[in-house]
């Protein structure tokens, strides 16, 4: 048994070690660290903790990335073991005893500081004691400080959504794995309701369900950050979750992919939706591991809750052996890579085998991704090569999902893909009524073994507290009034800092990218409202051309001048695809701003047209490349059209 265990890949041994020691690896402060959980006993009370030990940091991302799997396992064992746990718990108990020694406070409320998955122990101990000090000195605190604390007191966050808070709301959690039909049940109720809203994680999903409601004869509008299709008599709205209208009461709401509550970057939008959607019946649709989090959040915001669990409709199983060669690909297969470059590389290799290919990755616009998926569904292309962008919002009924690798760059380092993501992608294999069994494989033996182990892992439940919240303009204006501070970056910092004085049921979202934009926006003569809007504009600072455009647009606004939409010049050659993708993002950002500042960005309609035409050019270019590479490398003839049918 021991020999068998030792024969497992080091990545799996690391996962087993972490699971046995109540630990996970997280990324925090630009480093990798061990985050651990457990429970203390003191004075007859159980005190849970979930945090990073002071010595639990494993090194900066660059250092961690250079370590092989065996070295990573050795480092984790060195930093987190029974002795380390004893040291941590002694540290936490010492802090807890200090808290219990103070009269007139609620010790367990102060010690909820120990529940902070991404932060180190000494910081949380300091915070617990700060809470005690704040409680003792609250009466003598000066009025300005009290007002600042009050402005960001998120214990009252649900009450800030006055319309929803005044309603009697019923929540229905529909939880199940991919291909369990969970979204279908919710959408059936939505389309029969007199009024409703569908809230999506992606523009692609909003567009898909907008079309679905249209086809059912529902008067529906589409509202996303970059796009509006308004029906003059709309009873329903399909929108991205960030576009929630908390003032419009409806009969039914559907909030999709509810497990994204736990996303530090975007989870705040799901928190706001659960707290603020003013609907009589609210469907929370997502993964089973979100159940405990949903129960906790609904209990806090008020309302009744019904939980429905669904099973997968088709069987899902690992192939007996890895693929090993592209010669073993078959029509209906989907290859998974984890970067744009690798998708295009694998696409070219598949074309060399004489197969036609759809390519899907995150940098493509939703319209292009949808078009590429539809080509696969119709049989025009035989194989898909995709990133994890295929895992959400695309109808791609695959016979088999094949992982070319089990490693993914997470923004900081290269590491084994998270088990929930691997399961979500693998779940795309099989489709009720088409492929009754879905198959999963790795391209090589190591990847095959690793993916099999990830699919066997029991999912970790989402935390029952620490729901992310992002500050709205009203919050920031209240902090500004209380403190006299006018800089956006400083106000965001005050929000993040003062939020922690309270019970931490709600936590600040990751504001790092917004604060980076705020730093240069604060140098411009713009109102706080304008700086706040520009700081949220969906422009990646990693693309220099787009960042330059945002600077230019903000300067136009500061000078009181209209910012014209300039068509991208250049393109062609070997970088034409990248140029078109960046162009599409530029037009989308301009359209986003045109809905919020139409006087400065008057060419919104033109931006929409250019988004559409550029998406069509990208889709056409992908198909041309597909055709040229097959022809140039000896690919076979396209599959012939069946009589009366589509080209196959």
C-alpha positions in Angstrom: 0.0 0.0 0.0 2.9 2.3 0.9 4.6 1.6 -2.4 1.4 2.3 -4.3 1.1 5.6 -2.4 4.7 6.6 -3.0 4.2 5.8 -6.7 1.7 8.6 -7.0 2.9 11.9 -8.7 4.4 14.4 -6.2 1.5 16.8 -7.1 -1.0 14.3 -5.8 1.1 13.5 -2.7 1.1 17.2 -2.0 -2.7 17.3 -2.3 -3.0 14.3 0.0 -0.6 15.9 2.6 -2.5 19.2 2.6 -5.9 17.4 2.9 -4.6 15.3 5.9 -3.3 18.5 7.6 -6.4 20.7 7.0 -4.5 23.0 4.7 -4.6 24.5 1.3 -2.1 26.6 -0.7 -3.2 30.2 -1.4 -1.7 33.2 -3.1 -1.4 36.3 -1.0 0.8 39.3 -0.9 2.4 38.2 -4.1 3.6 34.9 -2.5 2.4 31.4 -2.1 1.5 30.3 1.4 -0.1 27.5 3.4 -3.6 28.4 4.7 -4.8 26.2 7.5 -8.0 25.7 9.5 -9.0 24.1 12.8 -10.6 24.9 16.1 -9.5 26.0 19.6 -11.2 25.3 22.9 -11.1 28.0 25.6 -13.4 28.7 28.6 -16.0 26.3 27.2 -16.1 28.0 23.8 -15.1 26.6 20.4 -13.0 29.2 18.5 -12.6 28.3 14.8 -9.6 29.6 12.8 -8.7 29.7 9.1 -5.5 31.7 8.3 -1.9 31.7 7.2 0.7 30.8 9.9 3.4 33.4 10.3 6.0 30.9 9.0 3.6 29.5 6.4 4.9 31.6 3.5 6.5 29.4 0.8 8.3 32.2 -1.1 7.5 34.7 -3.8 5.7 33.4 -6.9 8.9 33.5 -9.0 10.7 31.2 -6.5 7.8 28.8 -6.1 7.5 28.5 -9.9 11.0 27.3 -10.2 10.5 24.5 -7.7 9.6 21.0 -9.0 6.8 19.1 -7.4 9.0 17.2 -5.0 10.7 20.4 -3.8 7.2 22.0 -3.2 6.1 19.0 -1.2 9.3 19.1 0.9 8.9 22.9 1.5 5.2 22.5 2.6 6.2 19.7 5.0 8.9 21.9 6.5 6.6 24.9 7.0 3.4 23.0 8.1 3.5 20.0 10.4 2.4 18.9 13.8 4.9 21.1 15.6 4.0 24.1 13.4 0.3 23.6 14.3 1.1 23.4 18.0 3.1 26.7 17.8 0.2 28.4 15.8 -2.5 27.3 18.3 -0.4 28.4 21.3 -0.1 31.8 19.6 -3.8 32.0 18.9 -4.7 30.8 22.5 -2.5 33.5 24.0 -4.3 36.1 22.0 -7.7 34.6 22.9 -6.9 34.7 26.6 -6.1 38.4 26.4 -9.5 39.0 24.7 -11.4 37.0 27.2 -9.7 38.9 30.1 -11.4 42.2 29.0 -14.9 42.8 30.5 -17.8 44.3 28.7 -17.0 43.0 25.2 -18.2 40.1 23.0 -15.0 38.0 22.9 -16.2 35.6 20.1 -17.0 38.5 17.9 -13.5 39.9 18.3 -12.0 36.5 17.8 -13.8 36.0 14.5 -10.7 37.8 13.2 -9.1 34.3 13.2 -11.3 33.5 10.1 -9.3 35.0 7.3 -8.1 32.5 4.7 -5.6 34.7 3.0 -4.0 36.6 5.9 -1.2 35.8 8.4 -1.8 34.9 12.1 0.0 37.8 13.7 -2.0 40.3 11.6 -5.2 38.7 12.7 -4.2 38.5 16.4 -3.4 42.2 16.2 -6.8 42.9 14.6 -8.6 40.9 17.4 -6.9 43.0 20.0 -7.6 46.2 18.0 -11.2 45.2 18.1 -11.0 45.0 21.9 -9.4 48.4 22.1 -12.0 49.8 19.7 -14.8 48.5 21.9 -13.3 49.9 25.1 -12.6 53.3 23.6 -15.7 53.6 21.5 -17.4 56.1 23.8 -14.4 58.4 23.8 -13.6 58.2 20.1 -13.8 61.5 18.4 -16.8 62.1 16.1 -15.0 62.0 12.9 -13.5 58.6 13.5 -16.9 57.3 14.6 -18.4 58.7 11.5 -15.7 57.0 9.3 -16.4 53.7 11.0 -20.1 54.1 10.5 -19.7 54.9 6.8 -18.1 51.5 6.1 -20.0 49.5 8.7 -20.8 46.5 6.5 -22.6 44.7 9.2 -25.5 46.8 7.8 -24.6 46.1 4.2 -27.8 44.2 3.3 -29.9 47.1 4.6 -28.3 49.4 2.1 -30.4 47.7 -0.6 -33.6 49.2 0.7 -36.0 47.8 -2.0 -34.9 44.2 -1.5 -34.5 44.5 2.3 -38.2 45.5 2.6 -39.4 42.5 0.6 -40.3 39.0 1.7 -38.0 37.0 -0.6 -37.8 33.3 -1.2 -34.5 31.8 -2.3 -34.2 28.5 -4.2 -30.7 27.1 -4.5 -30.4 24.7 -7.4 -27.1 22.9 -7.0 -25.4 20.3 -9.1 -22.5 19.5 -11.3 -22.1 20.4 -15.0 -24.7 18.7 -17.2 -27.2 18.2 -14.4 -29.8 20.6 -16.0 -29.8 23.0 -13.1 -30.0 26.2 -15.2 -32.8 24.7 -17.3 -35.1 24.4 -14.3 -34.6 27.9 -13.2 -35.0 29.4 -16.7 -38.3 27.5 -17.2 -39.7 29.3 -14.2 -38.2 32.6 -15.3 -39.7 32.6 -18.8 -43.2 31.8 -17.3 -43.0 34.7 -14.8 -44.8 38.0 -15.4 -41.4 39.8 -14.8 -37.9 38.7 -14.2 -34.1 39.1 -14.4 -31.3 36.7 -15.3 -27.9 37.7 -13.9 -24.9 36.1 -15.7 -21.2 35.9 -14.9 -20.3 36.5 -18.6 -21.7 38.6 -21.4 -21.7 35.4 -23.4 -24.2 33.8 -21.0 -26.3 36.9 -20.8 -26.5 36.9 -24.6 -27.3 33.2 -24.7 -30.2 33.5 -22.2 -31.4 36.7 -23.8 -31.8 34.8 -27.0 -33.4 31.9 -25.2 -36.1 34.2 -23.6 -36.7 35.9 -26.9 -37.3 32.6 -28.6 -39.8 31.7 -25.9 -41.8 34.9 -26.8 -40.7 36.9 -23.8 -40.3 40.7 -24.1 -36.7 40.9 -22.9 -33.9 43.5 -22.9 -30.2 42.7 -22.9 -28.0 44.9 -20.6 -24.3 44.4 -20.2 -21.5 46.8 -19.5 -20.7 47.2 -23.2 -24.0 46.4 -24.8 -27.7 47.4 -24.7 -30.6 45.9 -26.6 -33.7 47.5 -25.1 -37.2 46.3 -25.7 -39.7 49.1 -25.3 -42.1 46.9 -23.4 -39.6 44.6 -21.7 -40.9 42.5 -18.8 -37.6 40.7 -18.4 -33.9 41.6 -18.5 -30.9 39.4 -19.2 -27.7 41.1 -17.9 -24.3 40.5 -16.4 -24.3 40.3 -12.7 -22.5 43.7 -12.2 -25.4 45.4 -14.0 -28.0 44.5 -11.4 -30.7 47.2 -11.0 -31.6 47.0 -7.2 -34.6 49.3 -7.6 -36.7 47.3 -10.2 -38.9 44.8 -8.5 -39.6 41.5 -10.4 -41.3 38.3 -9.8 -38.4 35.9 -10.5 -34.6 36.3 -10.6 -31.9 33.8 -11.6 -28.4 34.3 -10.3 -26.1 32.0 -12.2 -22.8 30.4 -11.1 -23.4 31.3 -7.5 -20.1 29.6 -6.4 -18.3 32.7 -7.7 -19.2 34.3 -4.4 -15.7 33.0 -3.3 -13.9 34.9 -6.1 -11.8 37.7 -4.5 -11.9 39.7 -7.8 -15.5 39.4 -8.8 -17.3 37.8 -5.9 -18.5 41.2 -4.6 -21.0 41.3 -7.5 -22.6 38.0 -6.4 -22.8 39.3 -2.8 -24.5 42.4 -4.0 -26.9 40.4 -6.1 -28.0 38.1 -3.3 -28.3 41.0 -0.9 -29.9 43.4 -3.4 -32.0 41.7 -6.1 -35.6 42.8 -5.5 -37.4 39.6 -6.6 -40.1 37.5 -4.9 -38.4 34.2 -5.9 -34.6 34.1 -6.4 -32.8 31.1 -8.0 -29.2 30.6 -6.9 -27.7 28.2 -9.5 -24.3 26.7 -9.1 -21.9 24.1 -7.7 -22.9 21.8 -4.8 -19.9 23.1 -2.7 -21.6 26.5 -2.4 -24.5 25.1 -0.2 -23.1 26.1 3.2 -22.2 29.6 2.0 -25.7 30.1 0.6 -27.3 29.0 3.8 -25.2 31.4 5.8 -25.6 34.4 3.5 -29.4 33.9 3.2 -29.7 33.6 7.0 -27.9 37.0 7.3 -29.8 38.9 4.6 -33.2 37.5 5.5 -35.7 35.4 3.6 -36.7 31.7 3.2 -34.5 29.1 1.6 -35.2 25.9 -0.3 -32.3 23.7 -1.5 -32.6 21.4 -4.5 -29.7 19.1 -5.5 -29.4 17.5 -8.9 -27.3 14.7 -10.2 -25.4 14.6 -13.5 -27.7 13.3 -16.3 -24.9 11.4 -18.1 -22.1 9.3 -16.9 -18.6 10.7 -16.8 -15.5 8.5 -16.7 -11.8 8.6 -17.3 -10.5 6.9 -20.5 -8.5 3.8 -19.6 -5.3 5.3 -21.1 -4.0 8.7 -22.1 -4.4 9.9 -25.7 -0.5 9.9 -26.3 -0.9 10.9 -30.0 -3.0 13.3 -32.0 -3.5 10.5 -34.4 -5.9 9.1 -31.8 -8.2 12.2 -31.9 -11.7 11.6 -33.1 -14.5 14.0 -34.2 -16.3 15.3 -31.1 -13.1 15.6 -29.0 -12.1 18.8 -27.2 -8.5 19.5 -26.4 -7.8 21.8 -23.4 -4.8 24.1 -23.1 -4.4 27.0 -20.7 -3.1 29.9 -22.8 -3.9 31.6 -26.1 -0.5 30.7 -27.4 -0.9 27.0 -26.6 -4.4 26.9 -28.0 -3.2 28.2 -31.4 -0.1 25.9 -31.3 -2.3 22.8 -30.6 -4.8 24.0 -33.2 -2.1 23.9 -35.9 -1.0 20.4 -34.8 -4.5 19.1 -35.0 -5.0 20.6 -38.4 -1.9 18.7 -39.5 -3.9 15.5 -38.8 -6.5 16.6 -41.4 -9.1 17.6 -38.9 -11.1 20.9 -38.9 -10.9 22.9 -35.7 -12.8 25.5 -33.6 -10.5 27.6 -31.4 -11.9 29.1 -28.2 -10.0 31.3 -25.6 -10.7 34.2 -23.3 -9.2 36.9 -25.4 -11.9 36.4 -28.1 -15.1 38.4 -27.8 -18.2 36.5 -26.7 -19.6 36.6 -30.2 -16.5 34.9 -31.7 -16.5 32.2 -29.0 -20.2 31.6 -29.6 -19.6 31.3 -33.3 -16.7 29.0 -33.0 -18.7 26.8 -30.6 -21.7 26.7 -33.0 -19.4 25.5 -35.9 -18.5 22.6 -33.7 -22.1 21.8 -32.7 -23.3 21.9 -36.3 -20.5 19.6 -37.4 -18.7 22.2 -39.6 -15.6 21.7 -37.4 -14.7 18.3 -35.9 -12.6 19.2 -32.9 -12.3 22.1 -30.4 -9.1 23.4 -29.0 -9.9 25.6 -26.0 -8.7 27.2 -22.8 -10.8 26.9 -19.6 -13.0 29.6 -21.3 -15.0 26.6 -22.5 -16.0 25.6 -18.9 -18.7 28.3 -18.6 -21.4 29.6 -20.9 -20.7 27.6 -24.1 -22.8 24.9 -25.6 -20.1 22.4 -26.7 -21.4 18.9 -26.2 -18.1 16.9 -26.4 -17.6 13.2 -26.7 -14.3 13.4 -24.9 -12.4 16.1 -23.0 -8.6 15.8 -23.3 -6.3 17.9 -21.1 -3.0 18.7 -22.9 -1.6 19.6 -19.4 -2.6 19.7 -15.8 -0.8 23.0 -15.1 -2.1 26.5 -15.4 -0.7 30.0 -14.8 -2.8 31.6 -12.0 -1.5 35.2 -12.4 1.4 34.5 -10.1 2.8 31.1 -10.8 2.4 27.9 -12.8 0.8 25.2 -10.8 -1.6 22.2 -10.9 -5.1 23.4 -12.0 -7.6 23.7 -9.1 -9.8 20.6 -8.7 -13.1 22.6 -9.1 -11.9 24.0 -12.4 -10.8 20.6 -13.6 -14.2 19.2 -12.8 -16.0 22.0 -14.5 -14.1 21.6 -17.7 -14.3 17.8 -17.6 -18.0 18.1 -17.0 -18.4 19.4 -20.6 -17.9 15.8 -21.8 -21.1 14.0 -22.5 -24.5 15.5 -23.3 -27.9 14.1 -22.4 -29.5 12.8 -25.6 -26.3 13.0 -27.7 -23.3 11.5 -25.8 -24.7 9.3 -23.0 -21.2 8.8 -21.5 -18.6 11.6 -21.4 -15.0 10.6 -21.4 -12.0 12.4 -20.0 -8.3 11.9 -20.7 -4.9 13.4 -20.4 -2.6 13.8 -23.4 0.3 12.1 -21.7 0.6 9.6 -18.8 1.4 12.1 -16.1 -1.4 14.5 -17.1 -3.8 11.6 -17.3 -2.9 10.4 -13.8 -3.1 13.9 -12.3 -6.5 14.8 -13.9 -7.9 11.5 -12.7 -6.8 12.3 -9.1 -8.3 15.8 -9.3 -11.7 14.5 -10.4 -11.7 12.1 -7.4 -11.0 15.0 -5.0 -13.9 15.9 -2.7 -14.7 19.6 -3.2 -13.9 22.0 -0.3 -17.1 23.9 0.8 -17.1 27.6 0.3 -16.5 29.6 3.5 -19.6 30.5 5.5 -18.4 34.0 6.1 -16.0 36.5 4.5 -18.3 37.4 1.6 -16.6 40.0 -0.6 -17.9 43.5 -1.0 -16.7 46.3 -3.3 -17.4 49.9 -2.4 -20.0 51.8 -4.4 -19.8 55.5 -5.1 -22.1 56.3 -2.2 -19.9 54.5 0.3 -16.8 56.4 -1.0 -18.6 59.7 -0.8 -19.7 59.0 2.8 -16.1 58.2 3.7 -14.9 61.4 2.0 -17.5 63.5 3.9 -16.4 61.9 7.2 -12.7 62.3 6.7 -12.3 65.2 4.3 -10.2 62.9 2.1 -10.7 63.5 -1.6 -8.3 61.2 -3.3 -9.9 58.0 -4.8 -6.9 55.8 -4.0 -6.9 56.9 -0.3 -10.7 56.4 0.0 -10.4 52.9 -1.4 -7.6 52.2 1.2 -9.8 53.6 4.0 -12.7 51.4 2.9 -10.5 48.3 2.9 -8.9 49.2 6.3 -11.9 50.3 8.3 -14.1 47.5 7.0 -12.0 45.1 9.2 -13.2 46.7 12.4 -16.5 44.9 12.1 -17.4 41.3 12.3 -15.9 40.2 8.9 -19.0 38.5 7.7 -18.3 40.8 4.8 -14.8 41.5 3.5 -13.3 44.0 1.0 -12.9 42.6 -2.5 -9.5 42.7 -4.3 -9.2 46.4 -5.1 -5.5 46.4 -6.3 -6.2 47.0 -10.0 -8.8 49.7 -9.2 -6.3 51.4 -6.8 -3.6 51.3 -9.5 -5.9 53.2 -11.9 -6.9 55.6 -9.1 -3.3 56.6 -8.5 -3.0 58.4 -11.9 -6.7 59.4 -12.0 -6.2 61.4 -8.8 -3.8 63.7 -10.7 -6.5 64.8 -13.1 -9.0 67.6 -12.4 -12.0 65.2 -12.4 -14.9 64.7 -9.9 -14.8 61.8 -7.6 -17.7 60.2 -9.5 -15.7 60.5 -12.8 -12.5 59.1 -11.3 -14.5 56.2 -9.8 -16.1 55.4 -13.2 -12.8 55.4 -15.1 -11.3 53.2 -12.4 -13.9 50.5 -13.1 -13.5 50.7 -16.9 -12.7 47.1 -18.1 -9.3 47.9 -19.6 -6.4 45.6 -19.0 -3.3 47.4 -17.8 -1.3 44.5 -19.3 -2.0 45.8 -22.9 -0.1 49.1 -23.3 -2.3 50.3 -26.2 -5.5 50.0 -24.2 -4.0 51.6 -21.1 -2.8 54.5 -23.2 -6.3 54.9 -24.7 -7.8 55.0 -21.2 -5.4 57.8 -20.1 -6.2 59.7 -23.3 -10.0 59.4 -22.7 -9.7 60.5 -19.1 -7.7 63.6 -20.2 -10.4 64.5 -22.7 -13.0 64.3 -19.9 -10.9 66.5 -17.7 -10.6 69.1 -20.4 -14.3 69.0 -21.1 -13.9 67.7 -24.6 -15.5 64.9 -26.5 -13.3 61.8 -27.0 -13.7 60.6 -30.6 -13.6 56.9 -31.4 -10.6 56.3 -33.6 -10.6 53.2 -35.7 -7.5 51.1 -35.1 -4.9 51.5 -37.8 -2.5 48.9 -39.0 -3.0 45.2 -38.7 -2.3 42.4 -41.2 0.7 40.1 -41.3 1.5 37.5 -38.8 0.1 39.5 -35.8 -3.3 40.3 -37.4 -5.3 38.1 -35.1 -3.8 39.7 -32.0 -4.4 43.2 -33.5 -8.0 42.4 -34.1 -8.5 41.0 -30.6 -7.0 44.2 -29.1 -9.2 46.3 -31.4 -12.3 44.6 -30.2 -11.4 45.2 -26.6 -10.8 48.9 -27.4 -14.2 49.3 -29.0 -15.8 47.5 -26.1 -14.2 49.8 -23.5 -15.3 52.9 -25.5 -18.9 51.5 -25.6 -18.8 50.8 -21.9 -17.8 54.5 -21.2 -20.4 55.8 -23.7 -23.2 54.4 -21.6 -21.9 56.2 -18.5 -20.6 59.5 -20.0 -22.4 60.0 -23.3 -21.4 63.6 -23.6 -17.7 62.7 -23.6 -18.1 59.5 -25.5 -20.7 60.3 -28.2 -19.7 57.5 -30.7 -21.1 54.6 -28.7 -23.2 53.3 -31.6 -20.2 53.3 -33.9 -18.2 51.4 -31.2 -20.9 48.7 -31.2 -20.8 48.4 -34.9 -17.0 48.1 -34.9 -17.2 45.5 -32.1 -19.5 43.5 -34.3 -17.6 43.9 -37.6 -14.2 43.2 -35.8 -15.7 40.0 -34.2 -16.8 38.9 -37.6 -13.4 39.5 -39.0 -11.8 37.5 -36.2 -14.1 34.6 -36.7 -13.5 34.7 -40.5 -9.7 34.8 -40.0 -9.8 31.8 -37.7 -11.7 29.9 -40.3 -9.3 31.0 -43.1 -6.3 29.9 -41.0 -8.1 26.6 -40.4 -8.7 26.1 -44.1 -5.3 27.3 -45.3 -3.3 25.2 -42.9 -5.3 22.1 -43.7 -4.8 22.6 -47.4 -1.2 23.6 -47.1 -0.3 20.6 -44.9 -2.2 17.9 -46.8 -5.4 17.9 -44.8 -8.2 15.9 -46.2 -11.3 17.2 -48.0 -14.0 18.8 -45.8 -16.7 16.3 -44.8 -19.3 16.3 -47.4 -22.8 17.8 -47.0 -25.5 15.2 -46.3 -28.5 15.5 -48.6 -30.7 18.2 -47.2 -28.4 18.8 -44.3 -25.6 21.1 -43.2 -22.0 20.7 -44.3 -20.4 18.0 -42.2 
